[in-house]
Amino acid sequence: MNYDRILIRYGEISTKGRNRNKFVDKLRKSVRIALSEFPKIKIEASRDRMYVVLNGENAKAVIEKLKHIFGIQSFSPAIKVDKEIETIKQTSLELVQALYQDGQTFKVTAKRSDKTFELNTNEINHAIGGHLLQNITGLKVNVKQPDINLRVEVRSDAVYLSCETIPGAGGLPIGSGGKAMLMLSGGIDSPVAGYLSMRRGLEIEGVHFFSPPFTSERAKEKVIDLSKKLAEIAGSSITLHIVPFTDVQQAIREQVPENYTMTSTRRMMLRITDEIRKKHEGLAIITGENLGQVASQTLESMYAINEVTNTPILRPLISMDKNDIIKIAEEIDTMDISIRPYEDCCTIFVPSSPKTKPKREKVNLYESYFDFEPLIEEAVQNVETVTIKPGEENRKEYEELF
């Protein structure tokens, strides 16, 4: 079928009241970026709906892109026809015939915003429904749960016909909720936390801690590949900050008792991430922490670690089961990357018996024996910032890094 436009339904955006225009503008930007390879398209947006006018571009390819844009509840390929009843009937027949399979049912749902049109809503339903029944053998009516719902929208400029309702990614447009820094390890959890945060409208920038020679270049490459997957989901570039962490980590190992090194390491990571957040005007920090999953993720550990910042810490996975996290990782295609056997700095120098209920006063005492501030400042100053683009465009950046 030669569709000429796609109708986008906002879903959750429609409940945003006075802020709806802000969310619509963010969604329009996301759609424009995601469809940048289609130069002929035109995007028409209002408070209630958005149209992607194809102008000859490949409808199937555009549809695949739209499926992954946060903020879209559903969308429908549509055909624009003149406001002449015989033309409407004939085009409706062609549209339904293209989708119909033996034994399927249908209904016609007409909406007439142009009250000057010659037929009212019921008359449109009867005229088009009767034409379809006369010309498609075996077709039956089902007004409650039809297999095909032909929508006929009569507007002032034309009539719009659509049959399919394709689910979108839901959520809110990226950037509508502000910016946050994602503490991105090479594991399974943090990319999923990033995905769920983007789905709630957050723009994310990754922060990865790199400790050569204890962590390899392959570990860095793994995180860049994870960032690339998140960029593909976002439909736009993602910034990744790579923090040189070796000196800080070695100082912790030398100065802090072994069973508290994990707690202190997390605190230093959080302090550095918070400094990067300030420089890049973020409003929160996102982690992949999951309550009780490992020793550093007990409530007592989080209490001791959180002391170093007043910045909001967002933990999208906090109450999820590991199997649920893995399922999402598989769905967003990060699982195979995350399980590559390259250690990150969170898995080196792991104490044999980490403290699961650390005390704030104790970790503060141990850290007071050494001035970590110069090492933290040096790490922040020497951060390597990389722009990760979706698709094959990262090849040059890879070559520069490796």
Backbone hydrogen bonds in HBPLUS format (Angstrom, degrees):
<---DONOR---> <-ACCEPTOR-->    atom                        ^
c    i                          cat <-CA-CA->   ^        H-A-AA   ^      H-
h    n   atom  resd res      DA  || num        DHA   H-A  angle D-A-AA Bond
n    s   type  num  typ     dist DA aas  dist angle  dist       angle   num
A0003-TYR N   A0001-MET O   3.13 MM   2  5.88 125.7  2.44 106.0  91.0     1
A0004-ASP N   A0078-ALA O   3.18 MM  74  6.47 150.5  2.27 152.5 160.3     2
A0054-LEU N   A0004-ASP O   2.96 MM  50  5.30 154.2  2.03 126.6 133.8     3
A0005-ARG N   A0078-ALA O   3.31 MM  73  5.34 145.7  2.43 152.7 148.0     4
A0078-ALA N   A0005-ARG O   2.75 MM  73  5.34 169.9  1.76 158.3 154.7     5
A0006-ILE N   A0052-VAL O   2.90 MM  46  5.07 140.1  2.06 128.1 140.8     6
A0052-VAL N   A0006-ILE O   2.91 MM  46  5.07 155.7  1.97 141.3 149.4     7
A0007-LEU N   A0076-SER O   2.78 MM  69  5.11 160.8  1.82 155.9 150.5     8
A0076-SER N   A0007-LEU O   2.80 MM  69  5.11 151.3  1.88 142.8 152.6     9
A0008-ILE N   A0050-MET O   2.71 MM  42  5.04 169.2  1.72 166.0 165.2    10
A0050-MET N   A0008-ILE O   3.27 MM  42  5.04 153.1  2.34 141.1 143.5    11
A0009-ARG N   A0074-SER O   2.83 MM  65  5.38 170.4  1.84 164.3 162.0    12
A0073-GLN N   A0009-ARG O   3.04 MM  64  5.76 150.6  2.13 149.9 156.2    13
A0014-SER N   A0011-GLY O   3.00 MM   3  5.73 145.7  2.12 118.5 126.8    14
A0015-THR N   A0012-GLU O   3.04 MM   3  5.68 166.9  2.05 119.1 123.4    15
A0016-LYS N   A0013-ILE O   3.02 MM   3  5.49 165.9  2.04 125.1 125.6    16
A0019-ASN N   A0016-LYS O   3.02 MM   3  5.45 141.8  2.17 147.6 139.4    17
A0020-ARG N   A0017-GLY O   3.02 MM   3  5.41 162.9  2.05 118.1 120.7    18
A0022-LYS N   A0019-ASN O   3.07 MM   3  5.39 122.1  2.42 105.7 119.7    19
A0023-PHE N   A0019-ASN O   3.24 MM   4  6.64 157.0  2.29 154.3 160.5    20
A0024-VAL N   A0020-ARG O   2.86 MM   4  6.14 159.3  1.91 157.5 164.1    21
A0025-ASP N   A0021-ASN O   2.91 MM   4  6.09 157.6  1.96 147.8 153.4    22
A0026-LYS N   A0022-LYS O   3.09 MM   4  6.37 155.3  2.16 144.4 150.8    23
A0027-LEU N   A0023-PHE O   2.93 MM   4  6.20 155.9  1.99 148.2 155.0    24
A0028-ARG N   A0024-VAL O   2.83 MM   4  6.07 161.1  1.87 153.2 158.4    25
A0029-LYS N   A0025-ASP O   3.04 MM   4  6.27 155.8  2.10 144.6 150.7    26
A0030-SER N   A0026-LYS O   2.97 MM   4  6.28 156.5  2.02 146.6 153.1    27
A0031-VAL N   A0027-LEU O   2.85 MM   4  6.10 162.4  1.88 158.3 162.5    28
A0032-ARG N   A0028-ARG O   2.87 MM   4  6.06 160.7  1.91 148.7 154.5    29
A0033-ILE N   A0029-LYS O   2.96 MM   4  6.17 160.7  2.00 152.0 156.4    30
A0034-ALA N   A0030-SER O   2.94 MM   4  6.08 166.9  1.95 149.6 153.8    31
A0035-LEU N   A0031-VAL O   2.95 MM   4  6.02 144.2  2.08 146.7 155.6    32
A0036-SER N   A0033-ILE O   3.24 MM   3  5.12 160.1  2.28 111.0 109.6    33
A0038-PHE N   A0035-LEU O   2.96 MM   3  5.59 162.9  1.99 122.1 126.0    34
A0041-ILE N   A0038-PHE O   3.38 MM   3  6.09 159.8  2.43 119.9 124.6    35
A0042-LYS N   A0053-VAL O   2.95 MM  11  5.02 150.7  2.04 139.2 147.9    36
A0053-VAL N   A0042-LYS O   2.73 MM  11  5.02 161.7  1.77 168.2 164.1    37
A0044-GLU N   A0051-TYR O   2.84 MM   7  5.05 167.8  1.86 152.9 157.1    38
A0051-TYR N   A0044-GLU O   2.68 MM   7  5.05 163.6  1.71 154.5 160.3    39
A0046-SER N   A0049-ARG O   2.87 MM   3  5.49 156.8  1.93 172.6 178.3    40
A0057-GLU N   A0054-LEU O   3.03 MM   3  5.13 166.6  2.05 112.5 116.9    41
A0062-VAL N   A0058-ASN O   3.13 MM   4  6.36 159.4  2.17 151.7 157.7    42
A0063-ILE N   A0059-ALA O   2.90 MM   4  6.08 158.3  1.94 152.4 158.4    43
A0064-GLU N   A0060-LYS O   3.19 MM   4  6.46 154.7  2.25 146.2 151.5    44
A0065-LYS N   A0061-ALA O   3.33 MM   4  6.65 150.0  2.43 141.8 148.9    45
A0065-LYS N   A0062-VAL O   3.12 MM   3  5.22 120.7  2.49  97.8 112.1    46
A0066-LEU N   A0062-VAL O   3.01 MM   4  6.31 157.3  2.06 152.8 159.3    47
A0067-LYS N   A0063-ILE O   3.16 MM   4  6.37 142.0  2.31 149.8 158.4    48
A0068-HIS N   A0065-LYS O   3.31 MM   3  6.02 160.7  2.35 117.1 121.6    49
A0069-ILE N   A0066-LEU O   3.28 MM   3  5.49 175.6  2.29 116.5 116.6    50
A0071-GLY N   A0170-GLY O   2.74 MM  99  5.17 167.3  1.76 130.9 135.0    51
A0170-GLY N   A0072-ILE O   2.86 MM  98  5.16 157.3  1.91 149.4 142.6    52
A0168-GLY N   A0073-GLN O   2.87 MM  95  4.79 165.3  1.89 122.7 117.7    53
A0075-PHE N   A0166-ILE O   2.96 MM  91  5.35 146.3  2.08 141.3 152.1    54
A0166-ILE N   A0075-PHE O   2.85 MM  91  5.35 172.8  1.85 165.4 163.2    55
A0079-ILE N   A0161-LEU O   2.86 MM  82  5.17 150.2  1.95 142.3 152.2    56
A0161-LEU N   A0079-ILE O   2.90 MM  82  5.17 161.3  1.94 147.6 153.5    57
A0081-VAL N   A0159-VAL O   2.81 MM  78  5.28 166.3  1.83 158.5 163.1    58
A0159-VAL N   A0081-VAL O   2.96 MM  78  5.28 174.6  1.97 159.1 159.7    59
A0087-THR N   A0084-GLU O   3.00 MM   3  5.45 118.9  2.39 111.8 126.6    60
A0088-ILE N   A0084-GLU O   2.98 MM   4  6.23 157.6  2.03 155.2 162.4    61
A0089-LYS N   A0085-ILE O   2.90 MM   4  6.12 160.8  1.94 151.0 155.7    62
A0090-GLN N   A0086-GLU O   3.03 MM   4  6.19 164.9  2.05 148.5 152.1    63
A0091-THR N   A0087-THR O   3.01 MM   4  6.11 167.4  2.02 151.4 155.1    64
A0092-SER N   A0088-ILE O   2.91 MM   4  5.95 153.8  1.98 146.3 154.2    65
A0093-LEU N   A0089-LYS O   3.03 MM   4  6.24 152.8  2.11 143.8 150.7    66
A0094-GLU N   A0090-GLN O   3.10 MM   4  6.43 159.5  2.14 147.8 152.5    67
A0095-LEU N   A0091-THR O   2.96 MM   4  6.14 154.7  2.03 146.9 153.9    68
A0096-VAL N   A0092-SER O   2.96 MM   4  6.17 167.1  1.98 155.0 157.5    69
A0097-GLN N   A0093-LEU O   2.90 MM   4  5.96 163.3  1.93 151.8 157.3    70
A0098-ALA N   A0094-GLU O   3.17 MM   4  6.23 142.7  2.32 136.7 144.9    71
A0099-LEU N   A0096-VAL O   3.03 MM   3  5.32 142.3  2.18 105.7 116.5    72
A0100-TYR N   A0096-VAL O   2.83 MM   4  5.81 144.4  1.96 157.2 168.8    73
A0104-GLN N   A0101-GLN O   3.10 MM   3  5.89 153.9  2.17 151.7 152.3    74
A0147-ASP N   A0105-THR O   3.17 MM  42  5.16 129.4  2.44 101.2 113.6    75
A0148-ILE N   A0105-THR O   3.01 MM  43  6.32 141.9  2.16 138.1 150.0    76
A0106-PHE N   A0140-LYS O   2.89 MM  34  6.37 138.9  2.07 150.9 164.0    77
A0142-ASN N   A0106-PHE O   2.97 MM  36  5.64 158.8  2.01 145.3 147.0    78
A0107-LYS N   A0148-ILE O   3.04 MM  41  6.62 135.6  2.24 156.8 167.1    79
A0150-LEU N   A0107-LYS O   2.94 MM  43  6.25 156.2  2.00 171.4 165.9    80
A0109-THR N   A0150-LEU O   2.79 MM  41  6.03 167.8  1.80 153.7 156.7    81
A0152-VAL N   A0109-THR O   2.91 MM  43  6.08 163.2  1.94 140.2 143.3    82
A0111-LYS N   A0152-VAL O   2.75 MM  41  6.16 149.5  1.84 165.9 167.3    83
A0154-VAL N   A0111-LYS O   2.76 MM  43  6.12 165.3  1.78 166.3 171.3    84
A0113-SER N   A0154-VAL O   2.94 MM  41  5.95 138.5  2.11 154.6 164.1    85
A0114-ASP N   A0154-VAL O   3.23 MM  40  6.02 146.1  2.35 137.2 139.7    86
A0117-PHE N   A0114-ASP O   3.23 MM   3  5.97 170.0  2.24 120.9 123.2    87
A0124-ILE N   A0120-ASN O   2.94 MM   4  6.19 150.5  2.03 155.2 163.9    88
A0125-ASN N   A0121-THR O   3.02 MM   4  6.32 163.4  2.04 152.5 156.7    89
A0126-HIS N   A0122-ASN O   3.01 MM   4  6.23 163.8  2.03 151.4 155.1    90
A0127-ALA N   A0123-GLU O   2.95 MM   4  6.00 162.5  1.98 144.5 149.9    91
A0128-ILE N   A0124-ILE O   3.04 MM   4  6.10 175.5  2.04 157.0 158.4    92
A0129-GLY N   A0125-ASN O   2.87 MM   4  5.71 154.6  1.93 142.6 151.1    93
A0130-GLY N   A0126-HIS O   2.90 MM   4  5.76 161.8  1.94 141.1 146.6    94
A0131-HIS N   A0127-ALA O   3.24 MM   4  6.33 151.6  2.33 134.3 141.7    95
A0132-LEU N   A0128-ILE O   3.01 MM   4  6.30 154.0  2.08 151.6 158.2    96
A0133-LEU N   A0129-GLY O   3.01 MM   4  6.26 163.5  2.04 153.7 157.9    97
A0134-GLN N   A0130-GLY O   3.06 MM   4  6.19 151.5  2.14 146.3 153.3    98
A0135-ASN N   A0132-LEU O   3.16 MM   3  5.29 136.4  2.36  99.4 111.2    99
A0136-ILE N   A0132-LEU O   2.97 MM   4  5.90 127.5  2.25 155.6 164.6   100
A0139-LEU N   A0136-ILE O   3.40 MM   3  5.82 166.5  2.42 125.9 128.6   101
A0151-ARG N   A0162-SER O   2.75 MM  11  5.26 167.5  1.76 170.0 170.0   102
A0162-SER N   A0151-ARG O   3.12 MM  11  5.26 150.9  2.21 141.9 148.3   103
A0153-GLU N   A0160-TYR O   2.92 MM   7  5.09 170.6  1.93 151.3 154.5   104
A0160-TYR N   A0153-GLU O   2.86 MM   7  5.09 161.1  1.90 143.2 149.0   105
A0155-ARG N   A0158-ALA O   2.91 MM   3  5.46 159.2  1.96 161.4 166.0   106
A0172-LEU N   A0199-ARG O   2.90 MM  27  5.96 156.8  1.95 147.4 155.1   107
A0176-SER N   A0173-PRO O   3.09 MM   3  5.70 162.9  2.12 136.3 139.3   108
A0175-GLY N   A0201-GLY O   2.85 MM  26  5.38 128.9  2.11 109.8 120.3   109
A0178-GLY N   A0175-GLY O   3.42 MM   3  5.23 169.6  2.44 100.3 103.1   110
A0177-GLY N   A0201-GLY O   2.72 MM  24  4.74 159.5  1.76 136.1 128.8   111
A0203-GLU N   A0178-GLY O   2.85 MM  25  6.08 171.2  1.85 158.4 161.4   112
A0283-LEU N   A0179-LYS O   2.79 MM 104  5.89 169.2  1.80 152.7 152.9   113
A0180-ALA N   A0203-GLU O   2.90 MM  23  6.34 152.2  1.98 164.4 173.4   114
A0205-GLU N   A0180-ALA O   3.09 MM  25  6.52 142.4  2.23 150.3 159.1   115
A0181-MET N   A0284-ALA O   2.95 MM 103  6.39 159.4  1.99 150.3 149.5   116
A0286-ILE N   A0181-MET O   2.71 MM 105  5.93 166.7  1.73 153.8 155.3   117
A0182-LEU N   A0205-GLU O   2.74 MM  23  5.85 158.5  1.79 143.3 151.0   118
A0207-VAL N   A0182-LEU O   2.76 MM  25  5.91 144.4  1.88 161.7 156.0   119
A0183-MET N   A0286-ILE O   2.92 MM 103  6.13 173.5  1.93 168.0 165.8   120
A0184-LEU N   A0207-VAL O   2.88 MM  23  5.59 142.6  2.02 131.6 143.2   121
A0192-VAL N   A0189-ASP O   3.04 MM   3  5.37 119.4  2.42 106.6 121.6   122
A0193-ALA N   A0189-ASP O   2.96 MM   4  6.29 153.3  2.03 153.2 161.9   123
A0194-GLY N   A0190-SER O   2.94 MM   4  6.19 151.4  2.02 147.3 154.8   124
A0195-TYR N   A0191-PRO O   2.93 MM   4  6.20 155.0  1.99 145.5 151.8   125
A0196-LEU N   A0192-VAL O   2.95 MM   4  6.21 168.2  1.97 156.0 157.9   126
A0197-SER N   A0193-ALA O   3.00 MM   4  6.12 147.5  2.11 141.3 150.3   127
A0198-MET N   A0194-GLY O   2.96 MM   4  6.19 158.7  2.00 150.0 155.3   128
A0199-ARG N   A0195-TYR O   2.99 MM   4  6.25 150.9  2.08 146.3 154.9   129
A0200-ARG N   A0197-SER O   3.06 MM   3  5.20 138.0  2.24  98.7 110.6   130
A0202-LEU N   A0197-SER O   3.16 MM   5  5.62 161.2  2.19 142.2 139.0   131
A0201-GLY N   A0198-MET O   2.91 MM   3  5.13 155.2  1.97 115.2 115.8   132
A0206-GLY N   A0239-THR O   2.84 MM  33  6.24 144.7  1.96 161.2 161.8   133
A0241-HIS N   A0206-GLY O   2.75 MM  35  5.91 167.9  1.76 143.3 147.1   134
A0208-HIS N   A0241-HIS O   2.81 MM  33  6.17 165.5  1.83 163.1 167.4   135
A0243-VAL N   A0208-HIS O   2.67 MM  35  5.95 169.8  1.68 168.8 172.2   136
A0210-PHE N   A0243-VAL O   2.82 MM  33  5.77 176.7  1.82 166.9 165.7   137
A0245-PHE N   A0210-PHE O   2.85 MM  35  5.55 174.2  1.85 147.3 148.2   138
A0214-PHE N   A0211-SER O   2.86 MM   3  5.68 115.1  2.29 133.8 141.5   139
A0215-THR N   A0211-SER O   2.86 MM   4  5.30 137.3  2.04 118.4 127.2   140
A0219-ALA N   A0216-SER O   3.04 MM   3  5.28 133.5  2.26 100.0 111.9   141
A0221-GLU N   A0217-GLU O   2.89 MM   4  6.21 157.1  1.94 147.8 154.6   142
A0222-LYS N   A0218-ARG O   2.89 MM   4  6.08 147.8  1.99 140.9 149.1   143
A0223-VAL N   A0219-ALA O   3.27 MM   4  6.58 153.5  2.34 142.1 147.4   144
A0224-ILE N   A0220-LYS O   3.00 MM   4  6.34 153.6  2.08 150.2 158.1   145
A0225-ASP N   A0221-GLU O   2.90 MM   4  6.18 152.1  1.98 147.7 155.2   146
A0226-LEU N   A0222-LYS O   2.95 MM   4  6.29 148.5  2.05 143.6 152.5   147
A0227-SER N   A0223-VAL O   2.87 MM   4  6.12 154.0  1.94 145.1 152.3   148
A0228-LYS N   A0224-ILE O   2.88 MM   4  6.14 145.1  2.00 141.6 151.6   149
A0229-LYS N   A0225-ASP O   3.07 MM   4  6.41 150.3  2.16 142.9 149.6   150
A0230-LEU N   A0226-LEU O   3.08 MM   4  6.45 156.9  2.14 147.8 153.7   151
A0231-ALA N   A0227-SER O   2.82 MM   4  6.10 147.5  1.93 145.1 154.9   152
A0232-GLU N   A0228-LYS O   2.90 MM   4  6.20 148.5  2.00 146.6 154.9   153
A0233-ILE N   A0229-LYS O   3.01 MM   4  6.34 151.4  2.09 145.1 152.9   154
A0234-ALA N   A0230-LEU O   2.85 MM   4  6.10 157.0  1.90 145.9 152.6   155
A0235-GLY N   A0231-ALA O   2.78 MM   4  5.86 131.9  2.02 138.6 151.9   156
A0238-ILE N   A0388-ILE O   2.81 MM 150  5.14 156.2  1.86 146.6 154.3   157
A0388-ILE N   A0238-ILE O   2.77 MM 150  5.14 168.3  1.78 159.4 158.3   158
A0240-LEU N   A0386-VAL O   2.81 MM 146  5.20 165.8  1.83 160.9 165.3   159
A0386-VAL N   A0240-LEU O   2.83 MM 146  5.20 166.5  1.85 155.1 159.0   160
A0242-ILE N   A0384-GLU O   2.73 MM 142  5.00 174.7  1.74 150.4 152.3   161
A0384-GLU N   A0242-ILE O   2.92 MM 142  5.00 169.1  1.93 148.5 147.9   162
A0249-GLN N   A0245-PHE O   2.94 MM   4  6.06 164.7  1.96 158.7 163.6   163
A0250-GLN N   A0246-THR O   2.88 MM   4  6.10 158.0  1.93 156.4 162.5   164
A0251-ALA N   A0247-ASP O   3.00 MM   4  6.12 155.5  2.06 143.6 150.3   165
A0252-ILE N   A0248-VAL O   3.02 MM   4  6.28 157.7  2.07 150.0 155.6   166
A0253-ARG N   A0249-GLN O   3.07 MM   4  6.30 157.8  2.12 143.3 149.2   167
A0254-GLU N   A0250-GLN O   3.02 MM   4  6.26 144.0  2.15 144.0 153.2   168
A0255-GLN N   A0251-ALA O   2.90 MM   4  5.97 146.9  2.01 150.6 159.4   169
A0256-VAL N   A0252-ILE O   2.95 MM   4  5.44 159.3  2.00 148.8 150.7   170
A0260-TYR N   A0257-PRO O   2.87 MM   3  5.54 158.3  1.92 124.5 131.9   171
A0261-THR N   A0258-GLU O   3.15 MM   3  5.25 163.2  2.18 107.6 112.9   172
A0355-LYS N   A0259-ASN O   2.89 MM  96  5.20 153.7  1.95 146.9 142.7   173
A0264-SER N   A0260-TYR O   3.00 MM   4  6.25 167.0  2.02 157.2 160.8   174
A0265-THR N   A0261-THR O   2.81 MM   4  5.90 155.0  1.87 146.3 153.7   175
A0266-ARG N   A0262-MET O   3.08 MM   4  6.29 163.0  2.11 148.6 151.9   176
A0267-ARG N   A0263-THR O   3.08 MM   4  6.33 151.6  2.17 144.3 152.5   177
A0268-MET N   A0264-SER O   2.95 MM   4  6.24 157.8  2.00 152.3 157.4   178
A0269-MET N   A0265-THR O   2.99 MM   4  6.23 159.5  2.03 151.0 156.9   179
A0270-LEU N   A0266-ARG O   2.96 MM   4  6.13 155.4  2.02 144.4 151.0   180
A0271-ARG N   A0267-ARG O   2.93 MM   4  6.21 152.5  2.01 145.9 153.5   181
A0272-ILE N   A0268-MET O   2.97 MM   4  6.20 164.1  1.99 152.6 156.2   182
A0273-THR N   A0269-MET O   2.88 MM   4  6.05 166.4  1.90 151.1 155.5   183
A0274-ASP N   A0270-LEU O   2.93 MM   4  6.03 151.2  2.02 142.0 149.8   184
A0275-GLU N   A0271-ARG O   3.12 MM   4  6.43 146.5  2.24 142.1 150.4   185
A0275-GLU N   A0272-ILE O   3.07 MM   3  5.14 120.1  2.44  96.7 111.5   186
A0276-ILE N   A0272-ILE O   3.02 MM   4  6.38 156.8  2.07 153.2 159.6   187
A0277-ARG N   A0273-THR O   2.84 MM   4  6.07 152.7  1.91 146.5 154.9   188
A0278-LYS N   A0274-ASP O   3.04 MM   4  6.30 153.4  2.11 143.4 149.2   189
A0279-LYS N   A0275-GLU O   3.14 MM   4  6.45 159.3  2.19 146.6 151.4   190
A0280-HIS N   A0276-ILE O   3.07 MM   4  6.29 143.8  2.21 147.4 156.7   191
A0282-GLY N   A0277-ARG O   2.94 MM   5  4.86 169.3  1.96 139.4 141.9   192
A0281-GLU N   A0278-LYS O   3.39 MM   3  5.16 169.8  2.40 101.5 103.5   193
A0285-ILE N   A0312-PRO O   2.98 MM  27  6.34 160.3  2.01 163.4 169.8   194
A0314-LEU N   A0285-ILE O   2.70 MM  29  6.02 165.0  1.72 162.3 166.8   195
A0287-THR N   A0314-LEU O   2.99 MM  27  6.38 157.6  2.04 170.7 175.0   196
A0293-GLN N   A0290-ASN O   3.02 MM   3  5.66 163.8  2.04 147.4 146.2   197
A0291-LEU N   A0318-ILE O   3.02 MM  27  5.27 148.6  2.12 125.2 133.1   198
A0292-GLY N   A0297-GLN O   2.88 MM   5  5.34 170.9  1.89 127.0 129.3   199
A0297-GLN N   A0294-VAL O   2.98 MM   3  5.42 162.1  2.01 117.9 122.9   200
A0302-MET N   A0298-THR O   2.99 MM   4  6.30 165.8  2.01 157.1 160.2   201
A0303-TYR N   A0299-LEU O   2.97 MM   4  6.14 151.2  2.06 144.0 151.9   202
A0304-ALA N   A0300-GLU O   3.08 MM   4  6.35 154.9  2.14 144.5 150.3   203
A0305-ILE N   A0301-SER O   2.85 MM   4  6.05 158.4  1.90 155.6 162.2   204
A0306-ASN N   A0302-MET O   2.87 MM   4  5.78 163.4  1.90 147.5 152.1   205
A0309-THR N   A0306-ASN O   3.21 MM   3  6.03 175.1  2.22 129.1 129.8   206
A0318-ILE N   A0315-ARG O   3.17 MM   3  5.41 170.1  2.18 122.4 122.9   207
A0320-MET N   A0317-LEU O   3.04 MM   3  5.28 166.8  2.06 118.7 123.0   208
A0324-ASP N   A0321-ASP O   3.02 MM   3  5.28 124.8  2.34 102.6 116.5   209
A0325-ILE N   A0321-ASP O   3.12 MM   4  6.53 151.9  2.21 150.3 158.5   210
A0326-ILE N   A0322-LYS O   2.91 MM   4  6.20 160.9  1.95 154.7 159.7   211
A0327-LYS N   A0323-ASN O   2.98 MM   4  6.13 151.8  2.06 140.0 147.7   212
A0328-ILE N   A0324-ASP O   3.16 MM   4  6.45 156.3  2.22 144.4 149.2   213
A0329-ALA N   A0325-ILE O   2.95 MM   4  6.23 160.2  1.99 150.5 156.6   214
A0330-GLU N   A0326-ILE O   2.92 MM   4  6.19 149.3  2.02 149.1 156.7   215
A0331-GLU N   A0327-LYS O   3.02 MM   4  6.28 151.7  2.10 142.3 150.5   216
A0332-ILE N   A0328-ILE O   2.93 MM   4  6.20 150.4  2.02 155.6 162.7   217
A0334-THR N   A0329-ALA O   2.96 MM   5  5.25 157.1  2.01 156.5 158.5   218
A0335-MET N   A0329-ALA O   3.31 MM   6  4.98 145.1  2.44 118.3 114.0   219
A0333-ASP N   A0330-GLU O   3.26 MM   3  4.98 155.4  2.32  95.6 102.7   220
A0338-SER N   A0334-THR O   2.95 MM   4  6.15 163.7  1.97 158.5 163.6   221
A0339-ILE N   A0335-MET O   3.12 MM   4  6.36 146.3  2.24 155.9 163.3   222
A0340-ARG N   A0337-ILE O   3.17 MM   3  5.58 166.0  2.19 114.7 117.6   223
A0342-TYR N   A0340-ARG O   2.83 MM   2  5.80 140.9  1.98 105.3  95.4   224
A0347-THR N   A0344-ASP O   3.03 MM   3  5.71 160.0  2.07 120.5 126.3   225
A0363-VAL N   A0359-LYS O   3.10 MM   4  6.43 169.8  2.11 161.9 163.4   226
A0364-ASN N   A0360-ARG O   2.93 MM   4  6.07 158.0  1.98 154.0 160.6   227
A0365-LEU N   A0361-GLU O   3.06 MM   4  6.13 147.8  2.16 132.9 141.5   228
A0366-TYR N   A0362-LYS O   2.92 MM   4  6.26 165.6  1.94 157.9 160.4   229
A0367-GLU N   A0363-VAL O   3.02 MM   4  6.12 158.7  2.07 144.2 150.0   230
A0368-SER N   A0364-ASN O   3.02 MM   4  6.07 129.4  2.29 136.9 149.4   231
A0368-SER N   A0365-LEU O   3.12 MM   3  5.14 134.7  2.33  96.5 109.3   232
A0369-TYR N   A0366-TYR O   3.43 MM   3  5.83 160.2  2.48 106.5 111.8   233
A0370-PHE N   A0367-GLU O   3.36 MM   3  5.90 167.6  2.38 112.0 115.7   234
A0375-LEU N   A0372-PHE O   3.08 MM   3  5.46 119.1  2.46 109.4 124.1   235
A0376-ILE N   A0372-PHE O   3.01 MM   4  6.26 154.6  2.07 156.9 165.0   236
A0377-GLU N   A0373-GLU O   2.92 MM   4  6.17 165.1  1.94 159.9 163.2   237
A0378-GLU N   A0374-PRO O   2.96 MM   4  6.11 156.0  2.02 143.0 149.8   238
A0379-ALA N   A0375-LEU O   2.96 MM   4  6.13 157.5  2.01 144.1 150.0   239
A0380-VAL N   A0376-ILE O   3.01 MM   4  6.27 159.6  2.05 151.4 156.5   240
A0381-GLN N   A0377-GLU O   2.96 MM   4  6.15 157.2  2.01 148.0 154.5   241
A0382-ASN N   A0378-GLU O   3.03 MM   4  6.16 141.2  2.18 144.7 154.3   242
A0383-VAL N   A0380-VAL O   3.45 MM   3  5.43 164.8  2.48 106.9 106.7   243
A0395-ARG N   A0392-GLU O   3.40 MM   3  6.19 173.6  2.41 124.2 124.7   244
A0397-GLU N   A0394-ASN O   2.99 MM   3  5.22 109.5  2.50 104.5 121.2   245
A0398-TYR N   A0394-ASN O   2.89 MM   4  6.15 157.9  1.94 162.3 169.8   246
A0399-GLU N   A0395-ARG O   3.04 MM   4  6.33 161.2  2.08 151.3 155.4   247
A0400-GLU N   A0396-LYS O   3.06 MM   4  6.35 150.0  2.15 147.5 155.8   248
A0401-LEU N   A0397-GLU O   3.02 MM   4  6.26 148.0  2.13 146.8 155.3   249
A0401-LEU N   A0398-TYR O   3.08 MM   3  5.14 119.2  2.47  95.6 110.7   250
A0402-PHE N   A0398-TYR O   2.88 MM   4  6.06 154.9  1.94 157.8 164.5   251
